[in-house]
Amino acid sequence: MTIRAARPDDLPRLVEIEDAAETTFPALSTDFEPLPGGTTVEELAPYVEAGRAFVAADDADRPLGYVIVDVLDGATHIDQVSVHPDHARQGIGRELLERAAAWARAHGCRSLTLTTYVEVPWNGPYYERLGFRYLAPAEETAGLRAIRAHEREIGLDIWARTSMARRLG
């Protein structure tokens, strides 16, 4: 496996990965309804163009997972990290997050942030094992509060969600 910058020709595969990853949620609860439309090539393209998207690729250079990042209130924000379910539990997500951390350091950011589900095993508890900590509402930056408000607005709060952060050494 290789972690590399995402390319425009990867975009359709990244959408496939996201769609496949979303199929794992209904197993947790019958309450889960995927958001209409899903992730699109058009939404992901700006991250690729700006050098803020990375993929984990197999030996044939086919993406297995991806991470997209942004700078939010002085931190590198993980906008999305997804691994195709066929390749889950192989350390790919962890490697993608480490690549995001390297990008953060190179761009002068001292922490990573993300928003996630609190109790989904491959969300909050997983990130906690990787050194992220849950933020109290008073610790959230203005940007994180805006993201959380948008998540509520589009219906992502079907289960408890939160913000998390990881300091970078």
C-alpha positions as CSV (number, residue, x, y, z in Angstrom):
1,M,0.0,0.0,0.0
2,T,1.1,3.5,-0.8
3,I,-0.2,6.8,0.5
4,R,0.0,9.4,-2.3
5,A,-1.7,12.7,-3.3
6,A,-5.0,12.1,-5.0
7,R,-5.3,12.8,-8.7
8,P,-8.3,13.9,-10.8
9,D,-8.6,10.4,-12.3
10,D,-9.1,9.0,-8.7
11,L,-12.3,11.0,-8.1
12,P,-14.9,8.5,-9.4
13,R,-13.2,5.8,-7.2
14,L,-13.3,8.1,-4.2
15,V,-17.1,8.5,-4.7
16,E,-17.4,4.7,-4.9
17,I,-15.4,4.3,-1.7
18,E,-17.6,6.8,0.2
19,D,-20.8,5.1,-1.1
20,A,-19.5,1.7,0.0
21,A,-18.4,3.0,3.4
22,E,-21.8,4.4,4.0
23,T,-23.4,0.9,3.6
24,T,-21.8,-0.1,6.9
25,F,-24.0,2.2,9.0
26,P,-27.4,0.6,8.6
27,A,-26.0,-2.5,10.4
28,L,-25.9,-0.4,13.6
29,S,-29.5,0.8,13.6
30,T,-32.6,0.8,11.4
31,D,-32.8,4.5,12.2
32,F,-30.0,5.3,9.7
33,E,-31.0,7.0,6.5
34,P,-28.2,7.9,4.0
35,L,-28.2,11.5,3.0
36,P,-29.6,12.0,-0.4
37,G,-27.1,12.6,-3.2
38,G,-24.0,11.3,-1.4
39,T,-20.5,12.7,-2.0
40,T,-19.9,13.8,-5.6
41,V,-16.9,14.2,-7.8
42,E,-17.6,18.0,-7.9
43,E,-17.4,18.2,-4.1
44,L,-14.1,16.3,-3.9
45,A,-12.4,18.0,-6.9
46,P,-11.4,21.2,-5.1
47,Y,-9.5,19.1,-2.5
48,V,-7.6,17.3,-5.2
49,E,-6.8,20.5,-7.1
50,A,-5.6,22.2,-3.9
51,G,-3.4,19.3,-2.8
52,R,-5.5,18.5,0.2
53,A,-6.6,15.0,-0.7
54,F,-4.6,11.8,-0.2
55,V,-5.3,8.2,-1.1
56,A,-4.1,4.8,0.1
57,A,-3.5,2.9,-3.1
58,D,-2.9,-0.8,-3.6
59,D,-0.1,-2.3,-5.7
60,A,-2.1,-1.7,-8.9
61,D,-2.4,2.0,-7.8
62,R,-6.2,1.7,-7.2
63,P,-7.4,3.7,-4.2
64,L,-8.6,1.8,-1.2
65,G,-9.3,4.8,1.0
66,Y,-8.9,8.5,1.1
67,V,-8.7,11.5,3.4
68,I,-9.5,15.2,2.6
69,V,-8.3,18.1,4.8
70,D,-8.8,21.8,5.2
71,V,-7.4,24.4,7.5
72,L,-10.0,25.5,10.1
73,D,-9.3,28.0,12.8
74,G,-5.5,27.3,12.7
75,A,-5.9,23.5,12.8
76,T,-6.0,20.9,10.0
77,H,-9.5,19.7,9.9
78,I,-10.3,16.2,8.6
79,D,-13.3,16.8,6.4
80,Q,-13.6,13.1,5.5
81,V,-11.7,9.9,5.9
82,S,-13.1,6.8,4.3
83,V,-11.9,3.3,3.6
84,H,-13.7,0.8,1.4
85,P,-15.3,-1.8,3.6
86,D,-13.5,-4.6,1.7
87,H,-10.2,-3.2,3.1
88,A,-11.3,-2.2,6.6
89,R,-9.3,-3.1,9.7
90,Q,-6.0,-3.2,7.9
91,G,-4.6,0.1,9.2
92,I,-5.4,2.1,6.1
93,G,-7.5,4.7,8.0
94,R,-4.6,5.2,10.5
95,E,-2.1,5.6,7.7
96,L,-4.3,8.2,6.0
97,L,-4.7,10.1,9.3
98,E,-0.9,10.1,9.7
99,R,-0.5,11.5,6.2
100,A,-3.0,14.2,7.2
101,A,-0.9,14.9,10.3
102,A,2.2,15.2,8.2
103,W,0.4,17.7,5.9
104,A,-0.7,19.6,9.0
105,R,2.9,19.9,10.3
106,A,4.1,21.0,6.9
107,H,1.5,23.7,6.8
108,G,2.2,25.0,10.4
109,C,-0.8,23.5,12.1
110,R,-0.4,22.1,15.6
111,S,-3.5,19.9,15.8
112,L,-6.0,17.9,13.8
113,T,-9.7,18.3,14.3
114,L,-12.7,16.4,13.1
115,T,-16.4,15.8,13.8
116,T,-17.8,12.3,14.2
117,Y,-20.3,10.0,15.7
118,V,-19.6,9.4,19.4
119,E,-20.6,5.7,19.7
120,V,-20.0,4.3,16.2
121,P,-17.1,1.9,16.8
122,W,-15.1,3.0,13.8
123,N,-15.7,6.7,14.6
124,G,-15.4,8.2,18.1
125,P,-13.8,5.2,19.9
126,Y,-11.5,4.6,16.9
127,Y,-10.3,8.2,16.8
128,E,-9.8,8.1,20.6
129,R,-7.5,5.1,20.2
130,L,-5.5,7.2,17.7
131,G,-4.9,10.0,20.1
132,F,-7.9,12.3,19.5
133,R,-9.9,13.6,22.5
134,Y,-13.5,14.7,22.7
135,L,-13.9,18.4,22.9
136,A,-16.3,20.0,25.4
137,P,-18.7,22.4,23.7
138,A,-16.8,25.3,25.2
139,E,-13.6,24.1,23.6
140,E,-15.0,24.1,20.1
141,T,-13.8,26.9,17.8
142,A,-16.1,29.0,15.8
143,G,-15.4,26.9,12.7
144,L,-16.2,23.7,14.5
145,R,-19.4,25.1,15.9
146,A,-20.4,26.1,12.3
147,I,-19.7,22.6,11.0
148,R,-21.7,21.1,13.8
149,A,-24.6,23.4,13.1
150,H,-24.5,22.5,9.4
151,E,-24.4,18.8,10.4
152,R,-27.5,19.2,12.5
153,E,-29.2,21.2,9.7
154,I,-28.6,18.4,7.1
155,G,-29.7,15.6,9.5
156,L,-26.4,14.0,10.5
157,D,-27.3,14.1,14.2
158,I,-29.5,11.0,14.0
159,W,-27.0,9.6,16.6
160,A,-24.8,11.7,19.0
161,R,-22.0,13.6,17.2
162,T,-19.1,15.6,18.6
163,S,-15.9,17.4,17.8
164,M,-12.5,15.9,18.5
165,A,-8.9,17.1,18.4
166,R,-5.4,15.7,18.4
167,R,-2.4,17.7,19.3
168,L,0.6,17.2,17.0
169,G,4.1,16.9,18.5
